[in-house]
Amino acid sequence: MERKHLSSIANHVLRTTAQELGTSVEHLVEEFEAGWNPEVGDYSRKLMEFCSSKALISLCQNIEERLNNGSYSRFTYDMMLAWENPSDALLEKPQAENEDSKISVNLPPDLDDIPLFYSDLMPLLVNDGPSVGEDAFAWLGSLVPLVADIVNGRFTFETLTAPTGNRLFFPAYDKFLKEIDNCMKHLQKQATPKGVELADDEYILHVEGTATTQRVVRHIEGTSWPGRLTLTNHALFFEASGVLTYDDALKIDLSRDIEHGVKPAATGPWGAPLFDKAIIYESPDFQEGVLLEFPEMTSSTRPWEMHARTILSIIRLHAAREMLRICPPDPTKFLIFALYDELPKGDYVLEQLAESLNKVNIAQPCSAHSILRKMNFSEPTISEIEEKGVNEKRETIAGSENDDKTSLETAINQTRKEEREVVNAKEAIEGLKDEGISENALILMELLKPLKSGFVWFWKTLSWERPGTTLVVIAIVTVIVYKEWVGKAISAGLLVLVAKMIQARQEKLKDKQKEITVCTAFEPTASTRENIVSAQYMYMTICQIIHQANVTILKLHSVLVSRAPKHANVMMVGITGLAILFAVTPLKYLIISAVFHWMIMRSKLGKYMKNNQNERRVKEWWDSIPPTPVRIVDQCL
């Protein structure tokens, strides 16, 4: 029987769920209403979440077959549609508006063949049916970490839907799931590295250096060896190519807790430049490190579950690359740890993820561990006692994990919000990156003009070129030192700075001075190009230093005129706090404290006490400040 308050797609999901579970719609609704709290509200959507949660457990019991026959993709897509439009009151209006509107495409600037993109790719991603949005996709990822993971699901959605106006159509969703299935089967067929016996819980995740993949070359002193590179969830293996077969594999163990790391390599044999196409792995196991070049490169508790989710994120990346070959996705958007290592407050998200994993039911059919096991991508077996215990805890996916998911989603949303601020600030910096050293030098000189005038005044005062001013300064300094008013003087200076910032905000200088004009009418002749690699790197370093200095000054200017109000508020509060500190605390105690702090922080104890998280917060705050725009003109006004 149709539920009048539900949309047509919601009624369809309700009937399909009842068929899947072998029960009636009435019984399913009664079971939901028995545990539903009317104070929560949103009856229709909660009913869809309840039905989907129970149906997914049944679907995941035989997920490999369901993926092959397409029933998994169709049913889960309908779940997202029903979740997005559960009530008949919505009349699926957002869908109609979206279908009638023109799809906006977000393509990388280096994609030259746009007609080819539309003719070959778009028909595979779009149809005339309804589409789903980001929230519905993220919701499904929170239930089943197959097509997406709750941690990076929204970033995955942005990448998959960039060609289709940030809406996910069924053909794209179905193709992505099929590519995931194909990638799993492809990886299972990969040959084991020669001379290596993989561990029981070790699986091949990626292979390079074969006939169908990018070349890999290992450099050893003056020689170069092409070969095959294999990545597993435990190690990295390199097999040098022989005449007819590969040599025994070199193993780089990534699972050991030792002092090891990877960094980009700039030069190869005989000083040949490799630019950004090589890496060097360093560890105590290798005296000189392992240098690998990719010539064709273009640009604790519940450990099993995290392990499985990491493997699935790599598989999703493989699938997205196959699906969007013409417009390759950013790998970071799919790799959880790489993504949140770069994002502002990403460490908070990883902390919340670690806490949520403590309560994950890894034995239930829709966990990452169970999905890999049913897809014959097995993980270590859980003991029967543990499996029985976790099965007794929950009957549905949602259960008591909702609070943990809410905390995790809150941290993710906050991170995405701050990431947008950082991106906006960095986009403003992009305009300065292409300037040459001469223009960067002119910009720096223009930005330093206020400091130059202050330095000239200070120098003239010290030189007694202005005797009256010099006498006044001497009298003021003498009184301050004698009365021990150094702290009060600094406090007064900081408060003057705050007053200037407030004055700039009231006078709306950010609108009056939207950009800083730099004249290049008398620009010096450009430097001669150097042919030596070392000279080229030196030139690039100088450009980078000048550019970074310009960015720093422009960011400070942006804060001073309140172009970034949030950061200006933080700055004013901080400066005011410092002013109060200097006002109420004798300077001698501050100096003593500063000396002791410096001495302690330079000791071994200080290095042990060092809080990298605080440094990261400051860096993230600084990165999110948008700099004041700069416009280069040919003629001075």
Disulfide bonds with the S-S distance in Angstrom:
Cys519-Cys636 1.85
